[in-house]
Amino acid sequence: MVTNMKKKFKILGSAKVSTRYQLVIPKDIRERIDLDKRGTVIFLEDEKGNIIINKSPLNVVIEKED
């Protein structure tokens, strides 16, 4: 368990980044979020700068902030 002041995070797994900056999402996490092959994930940042990876809904439009 990792604590970040008011939030607690449970570590679900880890992945190493390849020399081509690719990573494999562990099977138990893929199953937990129902991620299929060729599925899309999104990277979110909360107000504290924490990065969150989540399955992308099909109808979401993502615009990158400058």
Secondary structure, DSSP 8 states (H G I E B T S, - for coil): -EEETTEEE---------TTS-----HHHHHHTT--TT--EEEEE-TT--EEEEE--TT-------
